[in-house]
Amino acid sequence: MSPRLLLCILALTGACAPALLQARSCESLVERVSPNASVTVAKIIDRGNFTATGSTQTLANLPPFCRVVAHLSPSDDSNIGAEIWLPTSGWNGKFLAVGSGGWGGTIAYDAMADALRRGYATSATDDGNTGQGARFIAGHPQKFVDFAYRAEHLTILEAKRLIQAFYGREARHAYWSGCSGGGREGLIQAYRYPDELDGIIAGDPANMRRNAWALWLAVQTFKDPAAIIPRSKYPMIHGAVLEACDANDGLRDGLVSEPASCHVNFETLRCKAADAPDCLTPRQVQSAQAMISPATTPAGQVFFPRLEPGTELRWDRLAGGPNPAELFLDQFRYVVYQDPNWDWRSFDLERDAARANAVDKDIDELDPHLAAFAKHGGKLLIYHGWADQQVAPGSSVEFYQSVLALSADSARASDWIRLYMVPGMGHCSGGEGPDTFDKISLIEHWVEKGEAPARVVAAHSTAGKVDRTRPLCPYPEVARYTGTGSIDEASNFRCQSP
């Protein structure tokens, strides 16, 4: 065989199975130092189970991979941890970065494991935080920048650099997948670095304005002990909401599928005499009404949309008391006022939300100017549970509508951005509705084959067994029952305008 023919065969083999022709060994990646990054671990992990040092989570059935642990330091005050996992065989030629949740602090190993099993090279970061909550940001403005967008951006760049070094070529496509905090991170990356990713999945994006809304609800629903609704009353309230709104979409199925048309008057639950398990006191009526009302100043300015009807079984996340969840409270203790003793009972929506918005501006706010991402050819898939108990679903609707309004050609915006509102799904998962669908395959087909997702089939499971499927429709379309067949089969529904 001639040397030229041999080189051609090797080149073709590398194009088809790049993982078989690694340009460098895994261990040699320790030597790959860049100005803002250093590799501290580069080690082959054999096929099977894996438990990271310091973690109690065992990941099962992993293919063999090169595990890279990196430290990123874009500023003198940065301390960003990142991991990049590179399949040693069966690489699909693509890269998937996964997002974080809350205030970071951990590596999303489970999401990385899912990506690895699909054949992806994958990355994740701790967002520059190795602890719990936002305490690490107080007095450290550079760490706030790291948390907001720089840790994710630099981790992606480092992953791409190591992919090139390990496989001898770039990934064919680069994707992002994240929910909650990871959804917010994906939208920020699309705005700030529009040429970096080909496809982004952003679930239940945790708009930082949500924190002011959460504290407003805390003041409304449990600052006064008399306002607290006992958890034991949640099922009763939920039943009243279903009675009022379940059939608004033409079908009684235990889901509020079109919450925008649901307007509940909780006065109908007011106790006619003393407090009782099956009614609400006058003060509890006010709390219930606040839960499904937007955060609004006395002058009528709306700061954040409402929690939607259908979330009542999970109201304790926002209204359980006796204090707001630290996830929400930390924004004001450590980022806005930088005072760990700041008293949430002093919260004033108009004053404090405005101050928080000023702090977040140009750092951690969501910007709908995504024309550059669209021009690059990027695809953006946003999804949000209508029964999200932690981030008001309407915030994603507002963001999507803002993107369309700013689009150069809003009529063709569906070619690159789509929103799916998921009936009955809680925050990122859970709830009474269909909460599971193959998001990765959807974004792959959209980016790689030009197949824009239309009707998406999602499933709900109980005890590991699928007991309901429903189609998810591109917003503003909704799934309507055809009138025949099982109401638990997606095939008996069609997407149509509300």
N, C-alpha and C positions, 0 to 999 in steps of 0.2 A: 504494500500500500504506500502510495506516495505521501510525503510529508504534507503537501497541500491538501490532499483528500482527507488525511487524518485531521487536520486543523478544521476543515469544513464540518466533518462529522462531530467533532468536539463542540464546535460553535452551535450546531443545531441541537445537540443534546443539552447544552447549557440553556438554550432558549426555552426548551420544553420542560426541563427539570433543573432549575437553577440551583436547588439545594444540593445537588449531587456534585457540583463543581465549585466548592467554596474557595474563595480567593485567599482567605486566612483561616487559621484555626481559631476555635473559640477562645482559648487561653491567651492568644496573642492580642486580643482586643483590649486587654489591660493596658497595653502600650499606646492605645489610641487616645492621646490627650489633646483636648482642644482648649481654646482660651477660657471658656466658661464652664468646662466640664472635665471631670476625671472619672475613669472607670475603676471601681474598687474591687469588683468581683466579676470574673468571666469564667464560667464553669459549665461543663456539660452535665445536664440532668437526664438520667436514664428514663426510659419509658416506665410508666406506672404512676405511683402516688408521689406527691411532693408537699412538704410542709416547710414554709419559709422560716428562717430563724426569727424567734420572737413571736411567731404567729401560732395560734391554736387551730387554725383552719387547715385541714388536709384536703388537697385537691386530687381527685382520683382520675384514673384513666387518661393520663397525659401522654402525648407522643414525646419522643426525646427532643430536647431543645438546648440551646445555648442560653444560659441565664446570665444577663448582664445587669449589674447593679452600678448605678452612676450617681455622682454628686455634682449638682449644678450650682454655680455661684456667680450669677450675673452682677451682683453688687457685693460690697464688703459685708453687708448685713443679711445676705441670702444664705439659706441652708435648705436646698431643695433636694429631696430624694426622688430617684426615678429608677424604674426597671424596664428593661427591653428584653423580650424573649424572642429568640430566633430559632425556628424549627430546623433541626439538622437533617431532616428528610421530609419529603412531601410538602415542601413550601409551595403555596399557591401563587407565589410571585407578587403578593399584595401585602399591604400594611394597614393595621387597624389600631388607632389610639383609643383608649377608653377613659371616660371621665371619672371624677371623684364625686363624693356627696358631702353635704354639710359644709363644715369648715376644713375639709381635708383631714390630714393626720394619719392616713393609712394608704397603702397601695391596694388598688381594686383587683386583688388576686383572682377572685372568682370570675370577673369579666375577662381578665387576661387568659384564664384557663379556657373559657368558652371560645375565645378568638383562636387560641392555639389549636384546639381540637378541630377547628375549621380549616386549619392550614395556614393561618395568618402569622406573620411577624407582628408583634404587638407591643404596646408600651402603656405605662401608667405612671402617675406621679403622686406624691403626698401633698402637693400644692405648697411646699415649703413649711409644713407643720408636722411635728412629730408628737403632738399632744392632743388633748380634747378641747374643742371650742376655739374661740377667737382670741384668747388671751395673748397669743404670740404676736398679734398685730399691734397691740397698744404700745405706742412710742416707737414703732418700727414701720415707717411709711413704705420702705422698700419691700418689706414682707407682705404688705397689703397688695402691692403691685404684683409680686410673685404669685400670691393666692389668686388674684383676679384673672390674670391672663398669661403672665410671663413664664410660670412653671410649665404650663401646658404647651406653650409655643416652643420653649427650649427643649422640652422632652421630645417633641415631635422632630425637631431638627437633629437632635442627638440620635434618635432612632433611625432616621434616614441616613445619617452618616455611618452608623454601624451596619446597617443593611448593605450599603455600598461596599464597605470594607469586608464584610463576612461573605457575601454572595458574589461580589465582583460586579454587581449592577444594581440599578435603582429598582424600587418596587414599581410595578406597572400602574397601581392605583393606591391612593392613600385615603383612608376613611376615618371618621370619628363616630363613636357611639357613647352616649351618656344620658342619664336621667336625673332629674332634680338639679343638684349643683352641677352635675355633668352635662345636663341639657343647657344650662346657662353658659357653661364654658364653651360648648360647641357653637352657640350663637355668637359669642364674643370672638372666637377664633375666625368665624366666617366674615365678621366685619373687619377685624384688625389685619388678618392675614389671608386675604381672599384667594390667593394663588396656591395655598399650601395643601388644601384638601379637596378631593374630587367629590366626596359625598359626606354629608353630616346627618346623623340621627340625633335629634334633640327631643328628649321626652320630659314632660312636665317641668319646663324650665323654671328654676327657682329665682325669679325676678327678685332682686334685693329689696325692692319696695314692699315685698311681702312681709318683711319684718315689722315695718311700721303698722301695717294692717293687723298683724298678729297681736301687737301690743295694744292697739285700739280695741280689738275684741276682748283682750284680757281686762281692760278697764271697764268695758261694757258688761262683761259676764261674770267676773268673780272678784273684782276689787271690793265690791260690796258683798259680804257673805250671803246676804239675803237673795242675791241675784243668781247664785250658783244653782244649776240644774243637776240633780243627782244623776249619775250614770244609769241608774235603774229606770229612769224615765225615758231614756233614749229610744228604746223599742216602741214605746207608746207614741212618741213624737214621729218616729219614722213611719209607723202605720198610718198616722194622720196625713203625712205628706203623700204616701202612696195612694191613699183614698182620694186625695184631691187632684193628683197629677199623673198617676201611673197611666191612665187611659188617654192622656192628651195626644199620644201618638197613634191612637186607634187600637191599642192592644194592651191588655192587662197582663203583664209578665214579671212584675216585681222590680221593674227598672224605670227610672225617670230618664227616658231617652232624649227628650227635648226640654231640658230644664229652663230654657229661656221663656217658655210659655207657662211655667209653673209659678204661680203667685199664691202663697199660702198665708192665710190669716190665722195666726196662732191664738187669737182671742177666742176662737171656738173651743180651745182647750182650757180656758180659765176655770179654776175651781169655783163652784157655786157656793161652797161653804169653806170649811177648813182645808188645809193642804192635804192631798191624798196622792197615792201612787199613780192614779189614772188621770191626773189633771195638773195644771201649772198655776202657781201663785201669780198674782199680778206682776211681781218683779221678775219672775221666771219667764212670763210671756214676753216681757221686754228683751230679756236675754236671747230667747229663741228667735225673736224678730231681728235682733242685731246680727245673729249668726248668718242669716241669709240676706243681709243688706250690705251694700258697698260701704267702704270706709269713707265717710263724708264729713267735711267741716261744717260748723254751724252756718256758714255762708252758702253751703250747698256744693262746694267743690269736691269732686270725687277723686280720692287718691288711689284707690285700688278697688277692683271689682268684688263682687260678693262670693261667699261660699255658696255653692249651688245646692238646691233641694235634692235630697237623696243621700246626703253625707251624714245624716243624723246619728247613725250607729257609731261613728268615729269622731264625734264632736269633742271628745275628751282631749284630743291633741291640741286644740286651741282654747277650749273652755273648761278643761278639767280642774285647773288650779292645783294647789293654792298660788303657784307662781307660773309665769310663762315658761315654756320650754327654753332651755338655754340656747338652743339653735337660733331662736328669734331674739332673745334678750341680749346676746353677745354683741350684736350689731351696735347697740347703743352703749353698752358698758365699755367695750374695748375699741370700737372703731370710731364712733361718733363723739362720745364724751371722754373716752379713755379714763374711766373711773370705775373700778370694779365694785364700788359701793353705790353706784348710781341707782336710784330708787325708781322702779318701773311705775309705781303708783303716781308719780309726778308727770307721767307721759301726757303730752298734749299733741294731738294729731297734726294740727296746722303748723305749730312751731317745730316739733321734733322730726316730722317727716320731711319738712323743707330742709332742715339741717342735714339729715341723713342723705337726701338726694344730692345736696351740694358736695358732700364727702365722696359719694359714689361716682359723681359726674366724671366722665372721661377715664374712669378706672374700672368700675365694676357694673356699669349700667348697660342695659341692652339697647343697641342702636339698630334701628330698622333699615339703615342705608346699606343695602346689600347688593347694589347694582354691580359692584366690582366682582363679587363672588359669582353672580349670574353670568357676567361677561366672560369670566374664566371658564365657564362651563360646569360650575359646581351644582350639585343637586342637594336640596335641603328638605328633609322629611321631619316634620314636627308632629308629635302626638301628645295628647293630654287627656287624662281621665276626667270625665264629667263629675265623678264623685270623689275627686281629689280633696282630701281633708287637710292638706298642708299648704298648697299653693292654689289660690283661686283660679279655676280653669279659664275664666274670662280674660285673664292676663295674656294667655297665649292667643286667644282670638283677637285681642286688641293689637298684639305685636304683629300677627299675620296680616291684619287689615292695614296696619301702618306700612308694612313692606309693600303690599299691593299699591297703596296710594302713592308711594315713592318710586314705584317701578316705572321705567321708561315705557314699557308696554305691558300694562296690567292684564290685558286680555290674554297675553301669552305667558304670564307669570307661572301658570300651572305647569309649564314645561320644566321649571326648575325648583319650584317650592310648592309643597302641599302640606296641609294640616289635617290630622285625623283626630276627632274628638271621640273618646271611647266611653260609651254609656256604662254607668255602674262601676267603672274602674276607679280604685282609690289612687293614692300617690304612688305612681310608677307601676304598681301591681296591686293585686288583692281587690276586695270588694265583691259585689254580687254580679258584676258584668263580665264580659269576655275580656281577659287581660293579657292573653298570650298570643303573639303572632311573630312570624319570622322577619324581623326588621332588617337583618343583615342581607338576606336574600333580596328583599325589596330594593334596598339601595344599590346592591350589586347590579341587578337587572336594569335599573334606571340609568346608572352611570355607564355600564359596559355594553348594554344592548339597546339603550334608548327606549326601554319599556317603562313608561311612567306608571307608577302604581295607581290603580283605579279602585276597584272593589277589593278590599283586603279581608280575608277571613280570619277572625280571631276566635279563641276558644276559652271557655271557663271550665275549670276542673275542681272536683271535690274528692279529697283523699286520693289524689293522683289519677283520677279517672275523668276524662272529658265528659261533661254532662250538658254542654250547650255550646253551639257555635253561632256566630253572628257576623254579618259583613260590617266592616268599618268603611265609611264613605268619605271621599274628599270633602272637606268643609266648603260650603255650607250644606251639602247634601246630607240626608239622613236615611237610615235603613227603614223601610216600611214593609210590613207583613203583606204578602200577596193574598191572604185570605184562606189559603188551603195548606194542609200539611202541618207538621210539627212546628211549634213556635221555638223549638230548640235546635232547628236545623237552618244553617245559613242559606241553603238553597231556596228556602221559602220566603226570602226577603229580597227586595230590590232597592237600589239607591235612587233617590229622587229629591227634588228640591223641597224644602220644608213648606 
